[in-house]
């Protein structure tokens, strides 16, 4: 049985995709004619939709829970973790719980912003839910996960 060599490929400068070398010239000329690279995220989008893409994905919006400003494309991920810190979700917070939340989030804030050096793109997993996140996000996430576990244990 003969094994065939993989077909050589090249990376398109417009859409950053790997393209078979045999089709590269046609693919690249098509990309240059019909696609634009978003200057905000380096994503290739149809030329006529670039303004719409930038407005839909990169407009600054505020989180409805914490009022933090961010690009719209990051809002959904942010809100998945922000809900635990929102006091609107707790009908009758006891003083003990409020202290617990404040302490956990304060510790996460200090741990996140006191880190010196290290790779900002390093990924690690949460010991509570095993979600993989960049280290700077993981510290916040872990604090919120601890709160979630605390609340779950109290209810159970």
C-alpha positions in Angstrom: 0.0 0.0 0.0 1.4 3.3 -1.1 1.2 6.4 1.1 0.8 9.6 -0.7 2.6 12.8 0.2 0.5 15.6 1.6 -0.3 18.2 -0.9 1.9 21.3 -0.4 0.1 24.4 0.9 0.7 28.1 1.3 -0.9 30.6 3.7 -3.0 33.2 2.0 -2.0 36.7 3.1 -5.5 38.0 2.9 -7.6 35.4 4.8 -4.7 33.6 6.6 -6.0 30.1 5.5 -3.9 27.3 4.3 -4.6 26.8 0.6 -3.4 24.0 -1.7 -0.4 25.4 -3.7 -2.1 24.3 -7.0 -5.1 26.6 -6.2 -3.1 29.4 -4.5 -2.9 32.0 -7.3 -6.7 31.8 -8.0 -7.6 31.8 -4.3 -5.3 34.7 -3.4 -6.6 36.9 -6.3 -10.2 36.2 -5.2 -9.4 37.1 -1.6 -7.7 40.3 -2.5 -10.7 41.3 -4.7 -13.5 40.4 -2.3 -12.1 40.4 1.2 -10.8 43.0 3.7 -8.8 42.3 6.8 -10.4 43.9 9.9 -7.8 46.2 11.5 -9.3 45.4 15.0 -9.2 41.6 15.0 -7.2 40.7 11.8 -10.2 38.6 10.6 -10.9 38.4 6.9 -14.4 39.6 6.1 -16.3 40.4 2.9 -15.2 43.9 1.8 -18.8 45.2 1.6 -19.5 43.9 5.2 -16.4 45.4 6.9 -18.2 48.4 8.4 -21.0 46.2 9.6 -18.5 43.7 11.1 -16.7 46.4 13.0 -19.9 47.9 14.3 -21.3 44.5 15.4 -18.1 43.1 16.9 -15.9 46.0 18.0 -18.2 48.7 19.2 -17.6 49.5 22.9 -20.5 48.4 25.1 -21.1 48.1 28.8 -21.8 45.0 30.8 -25.4 45.3 32.2 -24.2 43.8 35.5 -20.9 45.5 36.3 -20.8 48.4 33.8 -17.4 47.5 32.6 -16.7 48.7 29.0 -15.5 46.2 26.4 -15.9 45.3 22.7 -19.2 43.7 21.9 -17.4 40.5 20.7 -16.2 39.9 24.3 -19.4 40.7 26.1 -21.0 37.3 26.0 -18.0 35.5 27.5 -17.6 38.3 30.1 -21.3 38.0 31.2 -21.0 34.2 31.6 -18.7 34.9 34.6 -19.9 38.3 35.7 -23.3 37.1 36.8 -21.9 35.6 40.1 -20.7 39.0 41.2 -24.0 40.8 40.5 -25.9 41.7 43.7 -29.1 41.9 41.6 -29.2 38.1 41.6 -29.4 37.7 45.3 -32.8 38.7 46.8 -31.6 38.8 50.5 -27.8 38.8 50.8 -26.7 38.3 54.3 -23.8 40.3 55.6 -21.6 37.2 55.9 -22.1 36.4 52.2 -21.4 40.0 51.2 -18.1 39.8 53.1 -17.3 36.5 51.5 -17.9 37.8 48.0 -15.9 41.0 48.6 -13.0 39.1 50.1 -12.9 36.6 47.2 -13.1 39.2 44.5 -10.6 41.5 46.2 -8.2 38.6 46.5 -8.7 37.7 42.8 -8.1 41.4 41.9 -4.9 41.6 43.9 -3.6 38.3 42.5 -4.4 39.3 39.0 -2.9 42.7 39.0 0.1 42.1 41.3 1.6 39.4 39.0 4.9 40.5 37.6 6.3 38.9 34.5 5.1 35.6 33.1 3.4 34.9 29.8 0.1 36.9 29.5 -1.1 34.4 27.0 -0.5 31.3 29.2 -3.6 29.2 29.6 -4.5 27.2 32.7 -7.6 25.4 34.0 -10.0 26.3 36.8 -9.7 23.7 39.6 -13.4 23.9 40.2 -15.0 23.6 36.7 -11.9 22.8 34.6 -12.5 25.6 32.1 -9.3 26.7 30.3 -8.6 30.4 30.5 -5.7 32.9 30.2 -4.1 33.4 33.6 -5.3 37.0 34.0 -8.9 35.9 33.4 -8.5 32.7 35.4 -7.9 34.5 38.7 -11.2 36.3 38.4 -13.0 33.2 37.2 -11.7 31.1 40.1 -13.0 33.6 42.7 -16.4 33.5 41.1 -16.3 29.7 40.9 -15.5 29.6 44.6 -18.5 31.8 45.3 -20.7 29.5 43.1 -19.5 26.4 44.9 -20.1 28.2 48.3 -23.7 29.0 47.3 -24.3 25.6 45.8 -23.1 23.9 49.0 -25.3 26.1 51.2 -28.4 25.3 49.1 -27.6 21.5 48.9 
